[in-house]
Amino acid sequence: MKIAGGFALDAILFLLVYALSESGGYWSPCLVGFRRTGTLSAFVWANAFLLPDTLTLLFRLYAYGQASILALFYFSTPSSPPLWYPLYAVSFWIAGGIAAFPLLEAFPYESLKDVRKGYAIPLVVVLWAGIYNAPLMVGVINLRPDDIFFFDFLFLVAYVKSRNSIGLVLAYVLAESPVWYIIAMSWGVRILSIGIVVRALLSVACVGILVFQYWRSHGNDQKSRSTHI
């Protein structure tokens, strides 16, 4: 039921986005970041930005053990969740990710394409923070600083760099602690520990990729300048 509700919300938001786009005389999947290119780039940028979080979890795992991670990740689940339950979790958070990034992040940013980035990015950050977890809809202030910093601001920067929201949704689902808690309850705590290690290594690798790309492009720029002297 929750999955159906999540995708129903996505459908409503998508129809609203489509109607706004059509009223402006233009519609394209690119307006919500659905592009053939840039998925890997968005995924790399997002996971590189998550490095502090993944390293903190890795330290906590080795310093305080699996019980500490389970307490941190706790999410209400059935007492004995079936083996397929993680598929439910992934589907549910994919629905949430579609609302959070293509519809509430990519579309507002693309709609502000004529506005300077220095103004557009803060505007989208404020919009996202006001809607995420529905604090304004229910009249309750439920803003989480970590979500705003990572999923709102840094993921928006990742979108600006890649112009692709699909990679952001994938990175978001991979980073959501309730997904990992449900996996641990269904498939065993060892899978959770392996996942934390793999996520940390992935973030380190993504940072390495970005550093290498910067070093290579910087080196090429220097060579180009030297040939024109």
C-alpha positions in Angstrom: 0.0 0.0 0.0 2.8 2.4 0.9 4.6 1.6 -2.4 1.4 2.4 -4.3 1.0 5.6 -2.4 4.6 6.6 -3.2 4.2 6.0 -6.9 0.8 7.7 -6.8 2.5 10.8 -5.3 5.1 10.6 -8.1 2.4 10.4 -10.7 0.6 13.5 -9.2 3.9 15.5 -9.1 4.8 14.3 -12.6 1.4 15.5 -14.0 1.9 18.8 -12.2 5.4 19.1 -13.7 4.1 18.2 -17.1 1.2 20.7 -16.9 3.6 23.5 -15.9 5.9 22.6 -18.7 3.2 22.5 -21.3 1.8 25.8 -20.1 5.3 27.2 -20.8 5.2 25.7 -24.3 7.9 23.1 -23.8 8.1 19.6 -22.4 11.1 17.2 -22.4 12.3 14.4 -20.1 15.4 16.5 -19.8 13.4 18.9 -17.6 13.4 16.2 -14.9 16.9 15.1 -15.5 16.0 12.0 -17.5 18.9 11.9 -20.0 20.8 9.1 -21.8 24.1 10.5 -20.6 25.3 11.5 -17.2 23.8 8.6 -15.1 27.3 7.3 -14.1 28.6 10.9 -13.5 25.7 11.7 -11.2 26.2 8.4 -9.3 29.9 9.1 -8.9 29.4 12.7 -7.7 26.7 11.7 -5.3 28.7 8.9 -3.7 31.9 11.1 -3.6 29.9 13.7 -1.6 28.7 10.9 0.8 32.3 10.0 1.7 32.1 11.6 5.2 28.9 9.7 6.0 30.2 6.3 4.7 33.5 6.6 6.6 31.7 7.6 9.8 29.6 4.5 9.5 32.6 2.3 8.8 34.4 3.7 11.9 31.3 3.2 14.0 31.0 -0.4 12.8 34.5 -1.3 13.8 34.6 0.8 17.0 31.2 -0.1 18.4 30.0 -3.1 16.5 26.9 -4.2 14.5 24.5 -3.5 17.3 25.4 0.2 17.2 24.6 0.4 13.5 21.3 -1.4 14.0 20.4 1.0 16.7 21.3 4.0 14.4 19.4 2.5 11.4 16.4 1.3 13.3 13.2 1.3 11.3 9.9 -0.3 12.2 9.5 -3.7 10.5 7.6 -6.9 11.0 9.0 -9.1 13.7 10.1 -11.7 11.1 10.2 -10.0 7.7 10.1 -12.3 4.7 13.1 -12.7 2.4 11.5 -10.6 -0.3 11.0 -7.6 2.1 14.1 -5.8 0.9 12.6 -5.6 -2.6 9.7 -3.8 -1.0 12.1 -1.4 0.7 14.0 -0.7 -2.5 10.8 -0.1 -4.4 9.4 2.2 -1.8 12.6 4.4 -1.6 12.9 4.4 -5.4 9.4 6.0 -5.4 10.6 8.5 -2.8 13.8 9.2 -4.7 11.8 10.0 -7.9 9.8 12.6 -6.0 12.9 14.0 -4.3 15.3 14.4 -7.2 13.8 14.4 -10.7 10.6 16.2 -9.6 11.6 18.4 -6.7 15.2 19.1 -7.6 15.9 18.7 -11.3 12.7 20.2 -12.6 12.9 23.4 -10.4 16.6 23.8 -11.4 15.9 23.4 -15.1 12.9 25.8 -14.8 15.3 28.4 -13.4 17.9 27.9 -16.3 17.8 31.7 -17.0 18.6 32.5 -13.4 22.2 32.7 -12.2 23.4 29.5 -10.4 24.2 31.6 -7.4 20.5 32.4 -7.0 18.9 29.2 -8.6 20.7 26.7 -6.3 19.6 28.4 -3.0 16.1 28.7 -4.3 15.9 25.0 -5.1 17.5 24.1 -1.8 14.9 26.0 0.1 12.0 24.5 -1.9 13.3 21.0 -1.5 13.9 21.5 2.3 10.4 22.8 2.7 8.7 19.9 1.0 11.0 16.9 1.8 9.4 14.8 4.6 6.3 17.0 4.0 6.9 19.4 6.9 4.9 22.2 5.3 2.1 19.9 4.2 1.3 18.8 7.8 2.4 22.0 9.5 5.2 20.3 11.4 8.8 21.4 11.3 10.6 18.2 10.6 13.7 19.4 8.8 16.7 17.1 9.2 20.0 19.0 8.7 21.9 16.0 7.5 19.3 15.3 4.8 19.3 18.9 3.7 23.0 19.1 3.5 23.6 15.8 1.7 20.4 15.0 -0.3 19.4 18.6 -0.8 22.4 20.7 -1.3 25.2 18.3 -2.3 23.0 16.1 -4.5 21.8 19.3 -6.2 25.5 20.2 -6.9 25.9 16.6 -8.3 22.9 17.3 -10.6 24.4 20.6 -11.8 27.6 18.7 -12.6 25.9 15.8 -14.4 22.4 17.1 -15.4 21.1 13.6 -14.7 18.7 12.7 -11.9 18.7 8.9 -12.5 22.1 8.4 -10.9 21.0 10.5 -7.9 18.0 8.2 -7.3 20.3 5.1 -7.4 22.8 6.7 -5.0 19.9 7.8 -2.7 18.5 4.3 -2.4 21.9 2.9 -1.8 22.5 5.5 1.0 19.1 5.2 2.9 19.6 3.6 6.3 16.1 2.1 6.5 16.8 0.1 3.4 19.9 -1.4 5.0 18.1 -2.1 8.2 15.4 -4.0 6.4 18.1 -5.9 4.5 19.8 -6.8 7.8 16.5 -8.0 9.4 15.7 -10.1 6.3 19.0 -11.4 5.1 21.2 -11.1 8.1 23.4 -8.6 9.9 26.5 -9.7 8.0 25.0 -8.4 4.8 24.7 -5.0 6.5 28.3 -5.0 7.6 29.5 -5.9 4.1 27.3 -3.2 2.7 28.9 -0.5 4.9 32.4 -1.6 3.9 31.4 -1.7 0.2 29.8 1.8 0.4 32.9 3.2 2.0 35.1 1.7 -0.6 32.7 3.0 -3.3 32.8 6.5 -2.0 36.6 6.5 -1.8 36.8 5.2 -5.4 34.4 7.9 -6.6 36.5 10.6 -4.9 39.5 9.0 -6.7 37.8 9.1 -10.0 36.9 12.8 -9.6 40.4 13.7 -8.5 41.9 11.8 -11.5 39.5 13.6 -13.9 40.4 17.0 -12.5 44.1 16.2 -12.6 43.8 15.0 -16.2 41.8 18.0 -17.4 44.0 20.4 -15.5 47.1 18.8 -17.2 45.5 19.0 -20.6 44.7 22.7 -20.0 48.3 23.3 -19.1 49.5 21.5 -22.2 47.1 23.5 -24.4 48.3 26.8 -23.0 52.0 25.8 -23.5 51.4 25.0 -27.2 49.9 28.4 -27.7 52.8 30.3 -26.2 
